[in-house]
Amino acid sequence: MTDKRPGRRLGWGLFTLAAANELGGLGLQLLARRLQMLDEVWVVMLIIAVRMWCFGIPAMYIVTRRLPDTTVDESERPGLSQMFKWLLFCLGLAYVGSLLGAPVSRFMGQTEDLVGDLVGASGPILTFLIVCVVSPLAEEVAFRGILLKKTLALGEKNAVLFTSVAFGLMHMNFQQMFYAILAGLLLGHIAVRTGTIKYTFILHGALNFVGSMVMPKLLESDGGAMAAGAAVLLLIFVGAVAIVRSLRCPREPVPPTSEADPDSLCYNLGFLSFFLLCLYGFLQSVNAF
């Protein structure tokens, strides 16, 4: 008989991550409003950056700390050329996801890019620190660090898919969900292959840097817009190549080492609660309330 308890605990871990993240952020917003500082862009960016560190990650760790970590014995140490190749694939997958997410966002009525508006209203130093350093590191610790290591005992495919879908849902908006899932699949496999999140953190930060700082600057001029359009088309092609390569030449995945039921990852009250909370966030992003 398979054990469903690890799946249930991981489901509740995800829910506590999301719930503590949202409630902690709400508390910080109320404090900022009381201090009449909520209109400051840097305050809003700071709240977004620190809420997962202060509330979400500690809450999930408390819930999942009794589950054992699983790591790969023989881990890779990539060189600069491999990192550059991974970055191209990561960017390509992200833009394929954006291509999928754009029509869904329009269909659902999500026309505002709240994150993009905040980034555009903040200075380059603040944007770099929060969007390219603090937030990516928090997300890597939560999803490719704690959650992936706790889930890897159920097999690499199950762990990477589960954490990537959770990573996408956690963004709680249609514009970011698809590219977060696709990029998360590659980042998850890299975290397993290297046995560390330091490489995925670098790639995640670089991905955010290109999307939040490089592309917007290119779009400010006609020549830059043409270059950005050509780069996006090239990256979409690279992403498609990465998908085809992964399907045609799959790497031997890490096998399961636990008798836990992989289906229990999603079929439990904790994950259902996490999904409903994310669904509420999605509906808020399209002004459904």
C-alpha positions, 0 to 999 in steps of 0.5 A: 500500500502506498503512503499518502501522508507525504503528499498531504503534508506537501499540499499543506506546505504549499497552502501555508506558503501561499496563505502566509505570503498573502496574509503577511503582505496584507499586514505589511500593506495595512502598516504602510497605509497607516504610516501613509507610505503605501503610495511610495513605489519603493514601499510596495516593491519592498513588501513584494520582495520581503513577504515570502522571506518573512512569512511564506518560506518560514511557514512552509518550512515548519509544515514540511520540515519532518519530510526528508530531503532527497538529493542526487549523489552525482551532481553536475558542475556546469561551465560558462558555456553550459550556463549560457546554453541553459539561459538561452533555453530558459529565455526561450521557454519563458517567451513560449509561455508568454506567447501562450499566456497573452491570448489567455490574459486578453480573453480573461480580461487581464489588461493591466500588467501590475508588476510591469507598471511597478517595475517601470515606476521604480528606479533601476537599482531598486528594480535590479535588487528586488526583481533580479536578486531578492525575489528570484532567490526567495522563489528558488529557495521555496520551490527548487530548494525546500519543495523540490528536495522534499518531493524528489523521493517520488521521482524526478518527473513527478517532483519537477512537474509538481513544483513547476505547476505550483510555481506557476500557480503561485504567481496568481495571474495569467500573464506570468503563469505559463512562462513560470511553468515552462521556465520552472520545468527547466530550472527544476531539472537543473536543480536536480542535475546540479544538486544546488539552487545557486545555478538556478538562482543565477538563471532566474535572476538573468531571466528577470533581468532580460524581461524587466530591464533589457527588453523595456529599454529596447522597446523605447526606440524604434530600432530597439523595438525591432531588435527586441521583436527579432530577439523574441522570435529567436528566443521562441524558436530556441524555446521550441527547440528546447521542448523538442529536444527534451521530448526526443532525447530525454535524460534518464530521470532520478527514480522514486526512492519512496513508497509514497503515492505520487497522485497524493501530491494533488489529490489532498485537501492541502493542495486543493486549498492552495489551488483555491487560494491561487484561483482567488488571486487569478480572479482578483487579477482580472477584477472579477470581484 
